[in-house]
Amino acid sequence: MSLLHRLNLLEKFLILGTLGLMMSALPTYLTVRDSLHAIGHARQEARGVPPAQALTRLVQHMQVHRGLSVGMLGGDESLAARRPAARDAVNTALDDVSTRFAAAQVPAAQLANWTQAQQTWRTLEQAVGGRSIEQAQSTAQHTQLIASLLQLNEALVHAYGLQIDPEADTNALIQASLAQAPMLGEKLGMLRAQGASALGKRELTPQGKGQLLVLQQRVAELQADTFRGLDRALQGNPDLQRALGSSVQAVQGQIQQSLQMAERDVINATELQLASKDYFDAFTRTIEALNALNNLSMASLDQALQARVAGLQRNLLWVALALVLTMVVTSATALVFVRSMTGPLSQAVALSRAVAQGDLSGAPIPHGTNEVGQLLQALQQMRSQLTQVVRQVRSGSESVATASVQIAQGNTDLSARTESQASALEQTAASMEQLNATVRQNADSAQQASQLAASASTVATQGGEVVAQVVHTMQGINAASQKISDIIGVIDSIAFQTNILALNAAVEAARAGEQGRGFAVVASEVRSLAGRSAEAAREIKTLISASVERVEQGTALVDRAGSTMTEVVASIRRVTDIVGEISAASHEQSLGVAQVGEAVTQMDQVTQQNAALVEEMAAAASSLQNQAEDLVQVVSVFRLGGDGSHVGSSSGGTGMLRLQ
């Protein structure tokens, strides 16, 4: 327990977080390990599907070659013509298997078996091609080679972990596609080969019939097992149902028809009449349909395994992201919780230490409603109430101390003012006598100025009237000059029109010839008179224009003189008003001097009263001094800042108790 008491909250929370991390580390490790193992197993399965699929296709081509070889060795040349194509297909499939084995990095044991199978095929193909082998031997060796390939396929299934697939749908699909379907195809191929051989010979021995019956029974059993596995796979996976559902039903029907054909036309036939080629082709179509279904199944298996790998990787990524997010959220939440507890506790400790040291300052601290918040709230309430008490006590002591000092200073000042006031009263009395004489003199001067201003106002008014008459006369002269100018213009216009009429008369006289010569002379004289009249009118107009211009200038000067006289009259009237106001003010000053005399008398009375107040205030100051000493004695309990001294006077500085 002593160790726990020495640990602070942050260290305790760190220990709890470490324990929680250790508790979650093992499940997290197991989850990630299982996810990685599942991803690795799914990748291994997906890597094993392509070589198994290629090996299955090789078996399919090998089965076709076996049937054609039996027909060729039995003398059926139509089947013999098709054998080279089947041989080439087998060779191509061999190369494809070798390529897929290399890409998938097949284990060494399976590679050794594969090399042996290749060598066996080359020996068998040479014997069949050279027709140096019997029909039964060819069938047996083909069957033995196909069996070894099927065993190799089974070994690949085990090597890549396909037989222990964890998902029910893909596990059923693997068993049906990689184990049962190839065996079903093999038994159908054997049934095809032996039936075609019997039809080619047109003879079925009892031993051959027994073998066909066994093969028919075995095909029926393998068909049931294969399609039962496919049904389980389809029921658990809607995607497989959409991809394989229709093909499964079609292939089942074809196999059933082929079995019925073998039973009807070969096993139970009283006479073998069906052509071996037709029988062979019918079974070949069935086997090819089965092989197509099997190829589609393995392609779907490969897609399912690839999708599983992607899904597992995606799930692992989501788990990792969720783990990281959980750790981040948990760490952030833990940090918030720790701060929500250690922060207020640190504030509470700091507040308590400050109060213990006499520091009552500080802003209000936000707090919650939990236990720590209640503690912090209680401490703040304590500090607030203590602050109010100390503030009241200190304020009272400082106020009383300050008041006592101020009263003492006030008594001193009041005594000095009382003495100076008595002296001022004597000076005021002498000044009042001088002021009275000055006021009377001002009143007389103001009266004389008022009379002079009234006389000047009268003269200015008369001058303004004369100037107004001159302005009116000049305006009349200006108007007459304008009329004369207009008359001269009319004369000039008449002279111009007369000149035009004389010109027209001269033109008419010229047209009249000799009869109008006298009229032309008269018209010429008239034009001459009109020209002289126009010239005289222009000279008169020039003189009149000059006179009008001078009259206008004179009129403008008279107008300005009239305006100036108007302003002079207004100024003199204003001066008259001001002098009147000065006279009235002098009268009011006379009344004011009388009031000042009364005020001096009152001031003398106040001076006597102030003397009495000085004695009373001296007694009050002594009482306040005693109260201030008592209050300072109370405040001295609190230490002041700076040098750590106690309050011992009425003029203390900033104390150790800092108040806000």
Secondary structure by P-SEA (a helix, b strand, c coil): ccccccccaaaaaaaaaaaaaaaaaaaaaaaaaaaaaaaaaaaaaaaaaaaaaaaaaaaaaaaaaaaaaaaaaaccaaaaaaaaaaaaaaaaaaaaaaaaaaaacccaaaaaaaaaaaaaaaaaaaaaaaccccaaaaaaaaaaaaaaaaaaaaaaaaaacccccccaaaaaaaaaccccaaaaaaaaaaaaaaaaaaaaaccccaaaaaaaaaaaaaaaaaaaaaaaaaaaaaaacaaaaaacaaaaaaaaaaaaaaaaaaaacccccccccccaaaaaaaaaaaaaaaaaaaaaaaaaaaaaaaaaaaaaaaaaaaaaaaaaaaaaaaaaaaaaaaaaaaaaaaaaaaaaaaaaaccccccbbbbcccaaaaaaaaaaaaaaaaaaaaaaaaaaaaaaaaaaaaaaaaaaaaaaaaaaaaaaaaaaaaaaaaaaaaaaaaaaaaaaaaaaaaaaaaaaaaaaaaaaaaaaaaaaaaaaaaaaaaaaaaaaaaaaaaaaaaaaaaaaaaaacccaaaaaaaaaaaaaaaaaaaaaaaaaaaaaaaaaaaaaaaaaaaaaaaaaaaaaaaaaaaaaaaaaaaaaaaaaaaaaaaaaaaaaaaaaaaaaaaaaaaaaaaaaaaaaaaaaaaaaaaaccccccccccccccccccccccccc
